[in-house]
Amino acid sequence: MGRILAVGDIHGCAKTLESMIDQMEIMHDDQVVFMGDYIDRGNGVFQVIERLIALKEEYGDCITFIMGNHEQMFLQYLKDTGRHDEVRMFRYNGGTSTINGYLEGLGLFQDHTDITWDMLPQNHKDFYDNLVVCHEIDRYVFVHAGVRPNVKLGDQLMHDMIWIREEFLTWPMEVLPGRFVVHGHTPMEPHELDAYHEKYHDKFNTDSACVFGYELTCRDLTNDKVIKVKCLDQRVA
């Protein structure tokens, strides 16, 4: 069996993602988990999704994609299942860069100002429809945001695993006794990540604030190593 790798929030940083993939040197016996938030804020959203789809086609079942809160908001927006405040929150949290990225990537920028589910290529629809909320490998639990403390994994709510923050992050004891939780969602600068991992030994945050000008992180859980790539992309929203 190869390595277990977890890659943090990408947020449309296509150039940074490409550099990370080069440095990861993925093998077919590795298990690679991308931790969600592939879209919004960065200027290469369409290219990020295209690259991730290609990666899945190349490596198959060894690649797993977690659903982030930004993907959930985008799907609610595309499928018109969100409330007005949820649609507004999607745009406020970088959704405009995703809409514009798709319009440009699909060659529709001159004739459209919005994107709908029906406008997406089928392989993009398949990508979003196949995102998972939780993934387990041995003792590792992979979720985008975290879990609610003192709740069994099978009883966790989807909303918590995609959105939870403070209660999970600051819980002083093991959040899932005997398990190690790998997550993203909460961007932290390098010194904040160091302090977080020094204090808590049952969870690892992969969100190293790439789209805010810091780094994209890949955690090699098998060898207890971290691969970091400085952000090479521009934040637009």
MOFEN-V552720 format. One record per pair of residues at least 12 apart in sequence whose C-alpha atoms are under 8 Angstrom apart, sorted by the first residue. I is the first residue (numbers start at 1). J is the second residue. Records with the same first field share a line. If there is no record, write none. Layout:
I->J ; J
This chain:
1->29 ; 30
2->27 ; 28 ; 29 ; 30 ; 31
3->29 ; 30 ; 31 ; 220 ; 221 ; 222 ; 223
4->30 ; 31 ; 32 ; 33 ; 220 ; 221 ; 222
5->30 ; 31 ; 32 ; 33 ; 218 ; 219 ; 220 ; 221 ; 222
6->32 ; 33 ; 34 ; 35 ; 182 ; 206 ; 218 ; 219 ; 220 ; 221
7->32 ; 33 ; 34 ; 35 ; 206 ; 216 ; 217 ; 218 ; 219
8->34 ; 35 ; 36 ; 183 ; 184 ; 205 ; 206 ; 207 ; 208 ; 216 ; 217 ; 218
9->34 ; 35 ; 36 ; 37 ; 38 ; 184 ; 185 ; 206 ; 207 ; 208 ; 209 ; 210 ; 216
10->36 ; 37 ; 38 ; 39 ; 210 ; 211 ; 216
11->37 ; 38 ; 39 ; 40 ; 41 ; 42 ; 45 ; 210 ; 211
12->38 ; 39 ; 40 ; 41 ; 42 ; 43 ; 44 ; 45 ; 46 ; 47 ; 48 ; 98 ; 211
13->42 ; 43 ; 44 ; 45 ; 48 ; 210 ; 211 ; 231 ; 232 ; 233 ; 234
14->43 ; 44 ; 45 ; 47 ; 48 ; 233
15->44 ; 232 ; 233
16->216 ; 229 ; 230 ; 231 ; 232 ; 233
17->48 ; 216
19->229
20->216 ; 218 ; 227 ; 228 ; 229
23->227
24->218 ; 227
28->59 ; 62
29->62
30->62
31->62 ; 63 ; 64
32->62 ; 63 ; 64
33->63 ; 64 ; 65 ; 66 ; 142
34->63 ; 64 ; 65 ; 66
35->65 ; 66 ; 67 ; 68 ; 142 ; 143 ; 144 ; 183 ; 184 ; 206
36->65 ; 66 ; 67 ; 68 ; 69 ; 70 ; 71 ; 144 ; 184 ; 185
37->67 ; 68 ; 69 ; 70 ; 71 ; 185
38->68 ; 70 ; 71
39->70 ; 71 ; 95 ; 98
40->70 ; 93 ; 94 ; 95 ; 96 ; 97 ; 98 ; 237
41->93 ; 94 ; 95 ; 96 ; 97 ; 98 ; 211 ; 235 ; 236 ; 237
42->94 ; 97 ; 211 ; 233 ; 234 ; 235 ; 236 ; 237
43->97 ; 101 ; 233 ; 234 ; 235 ; 236
44->101 ; 233
45->97 ; 98 ; 101 ; 102
46->98 ; 101 ; 102 ; 105
47->105
49->124
50->124
53->123 ; 124 ; 127
64->131 ; 132
65->130 ; 131 ; 132
66->131 ; 132 ; 133 ; 134 ; 135 ; 142 ; 143 ; 144
67->131 ; 132 ; 133 ; 144 ; 162
68->133 ; 144 ; 145 ; 162 ; 185
69->144 ; 162 ; 163 ; 185
70->90
71->128
73->86 ; 87 ; 90
74->90 ; 95
75->128
77->90
78->115 ; 116 ; 117
79->116 ; 117
93->237
94->236 ; 237
95->237
96->237
97->236 ; 237
99->114 ; 115
100->113 ; 114
102->115
103->115
133->158 ; 161 ; 162
134->161
139->178 ; 179 ; 180
140->179 ; 180 ; 181 ; 182
141->179 ; 180 ; 181 ; 182
142->181 ; 182 ; 183
143->161 ; 162 ; 181 ; 182 ; 183 ; 184
144->161 ; 162 ; 163 ; 182 ; 183 ; 184 ; 185
145->160 ; 161 ; 162 ; 163 ; 164 ; 165 ; 183 ; 184 ; 185 ; 186
146->160 ; 161 ; 162 ; 163 ; 164 ; 165 ; 168 ; 169 ; 181 ; 182 ; 183 ; 184
147->160 ; 161 ; 164 ; 168 ; 175
148->160 ; 161 ; 164 ; 167 ; 168 ; 175
149->167 ; 168 ; 171 ; 174 ; 175 ; 176
150->175 ; 176
151->176
152->176
153->176
163->185
165->186
172->200
174->202
175->202
179->202
180->202 ; 203 ; 204
181->202 ; 203 ; 204
182->203 ; 204 ; 205 ; 206
183->203 ; 204 ; 205 ; 206 ; 207
184->205 ; 206 ; 207
185->207
186->205 ; 207
187->207 ; 208 ; 209
188->207 ; 208 ; 209
189->208 ; 209 ; 214
190->208 ; 214
193->205 ; 208
206->218 ; 219
210->230 ; 231
211->231 ; 233 ; 234 ; 235
212->235
213->230 ; 231 ; 234 ; 235
214->230 ; 231
215->228 ; 229 ; 230 ; 231
216->228 ; 229 ; 230 ; 231
217->229
